[in-house]
Amino acid sequence: MSDFFAAINWLEVLFSIPALMIALTFHELFHGLFATFMGDDTPRLQGRLTLNPFRHLDLAGTLMMFLFKFGWAKPVQVNPLNFRINRKVGMAIVGVAGPLANVLLALLSAYCMNFISSGLIPYNPYFYTFFYMLMVYNIYFAVFNILPFPPLDGSKIVAAIVPDSWSDFLYSNTQLFLLLLVLFTTTGFVGQLMQPLIGWAYYFLNLIVPVI
């Protein structure tokens, strides 16, 4: 048991907590902001347009993230009937908003790491580790949530493209797809699917900010 604890990188564990909270918070905040921009006031009325992470975190989902690398935040409720644009397109835009937030945070983290490595910011291993963990979490969230499985954000993009009968099937069977998603995740199928996507994400990020 002592060997197990000795092998843990406690510095990474320490900085994983704020990195995870920031990634989840901005992901959900962007969902709410984009829905609000398109005319739906539901996120604001429910207090979701905030940087307070406790308004967005789901306790069980957060624990699952740490224990099994699979979890969830408290979903931002959206009413597409309030959108000023086509409902399906609006939901697709709201869906893209979360991964977009994670991509922007990953880029910001990579730039900060680059500045630290190049000496523009005085080197500090704690800062570097924090930004590294923030980058990793945001890449993971962006890739995971863009997968086309309901209730993930990618399914909203699919629903905007396919015929109405198909999109209705996706939305009406979200719980079934969620169970399948959990099954595929625990059996490693989702991880295998994500590996090349994560590799491409690192590749393109490294083209923009060569720190990885």
N, C-alpha and C positions, 0 to 999 in steps of 0.2 A: 504493500500500500504506500509506503514512504517513497519507493521508486516511482510510483505512478504520479504522486504529487510533485516530486522533484522534476519530472519530465515536462510538467505544465509550464508554459511561458506565461507567467503571471502578469507580465507587462502587457502582453496582448490581451489577456482577459480583462485587465483593468480598463484599457482603452476601448475594448469592444462594446462596453455598456453605453458610453456616451455616443460612440459612432453609430451603434444600432438605433438609439433613440433619435438621433438627428436624421438618419436615413428614413426611418419610418415617418417621422413628423413631417418632413418636407414632402414626402410622397403623398401623404393624405392631404396636406395643406394645398398642394397644387391641384388635386382633384376638386377640392372645394372652391378654389379661386377660379378655375376655368369654368366650372358650373355656374358660378356667380356672374362671371363676365357674359355668359350666354343667357342670363335672365332668371336663373333659378336661385331663389333666396334661401332655400332649405339649409345649405351648409352654414350660412351665417346665423340663421335662427337657432340652429342646434349647437352653436358655439364652436364650430370646427375651423373657422378662419383664424387660427391662433398658432403661435409657435410653442405653446405649452404642450409638451409631449404627453402629459397625462390625460389630455383631452382626446388623444389619438390612440394611445396604447391599449391593447387588450392583454390582460394579465396572462391568461392561458396561452394566447398566441405568442407572446413574448418569451415565456418559459419554453415553449416548444421550439422556438427559434434557437435558443441557447443549447437545449438538450439534443434536438434532432435535426438542426439546420433547416427546419421547415416550420413556418409559423405565419402569423397574420397580425395585422393591426385592426383597429375598430373601423369598419368600412364607413366611408362618407356617404350618407344617404342623399340621393339626387332624384329630383322629380323632372323627368324629361318633358312633361306636359308644359312646363314653364319656359322651355327654351324658345329663343327667338328664331332659331334655325331648325332644320329638319331634325327630328328626334334621334334617329339612328346615327346621323352624322354627329350630332351633339354628344351622344353617349360615347362614340368613338373618340372624339376629341378629349372628353373627360378621361377616358381610359388611357390615352396616350400621355396625358398630363403627369401622371404619377411616375412612370418610367423616365419621362423627360426631366423631372426634378432630380432623379437619381443620376442621370447622365451628367447633368450640369454640376452636381455635387462631386461626382467622380472626377470631372475635369478640374474643378477648383482644387480638389485634394491633390491631384497630380501636379498642378502648377505649384502648389505650396511645397510639395516634396522636391520639385525641381529647384525652387528658390533656395531651399535649405541645402540641397546637395551642391548647388553652385556657389554658395556662400552669400547670396543676396540677403538671406535671413541667417543669423548666427545659428550654427548647428546645435541642435538639442535632440538627443535620442528620444525623449518623451514626445516632443512635437512631431517628430518624423514618424514614430510608431502610431500616434493618433491619426495623422493624415493618411497613413498607409491603410489602417483598419477602416477609416471612413471611405477610402477609395474602393477597397475590396467589397464592403457591404453594399455600396451603391451600385457597383457593377453587378453584383449578385442579384440585387432587387430589380434592377432594370431588365436583366435577362429573364429572370424567373417570371416576373409579372407580365412580360410581353408574350409569354407562351399562350397559345390559343385555347386554353382549357378554362371553361367557366369555373369559378367566378373571377379568374384572373383578368387583368386589363386587356390582354390580347384578344380575349373572346369578344369584347365590345367592338374591336376593329373587324373581326370576322362577321359579327352580327350586322354591321353596317354594309357589308359587301354582298352577303348571301340574300336570297329571297326572304320575304317577310315570314313565310311559313317555317323556314329554317331558323331564323333568328328567334321566333316565338318558341320553337322547340328548345333552343339553347337557354333562354331565360327561364322557361317554365320547368326545366330539369336541372337547375343549378345545384341543388342538394345532391343529386345523383352524380353529377360531374365532379362535385367536391369530394365525394367518397372515392371516386375513381382516381382523382388527383392525389389524395392521401395514399391510396394503395400503390400507385405508380411511383410516388416519391419514396415510400418506405422500402420498396423492392429495388430501388436504384435506377429505374427506367428514366425518371425525370432528370436525375443527375447525369446519366449518360447522354441524354438529349441536350443538356445544358453545356456540357464540356466544350464542344466545338464552338458554341455561341459565345461562351465566356472567353475562349481563346481568341476569337475574332475581335471581341470587345477590347481585350488587352492590346491586340495588334494595332487597331485603329487609334486607340488612346495613346499608344506609344509613338505613332506617327505624328500626333499633334504635340504631345508633351513627352519627350524621350527621357523617362525616368525609370521605366520598369525593366 
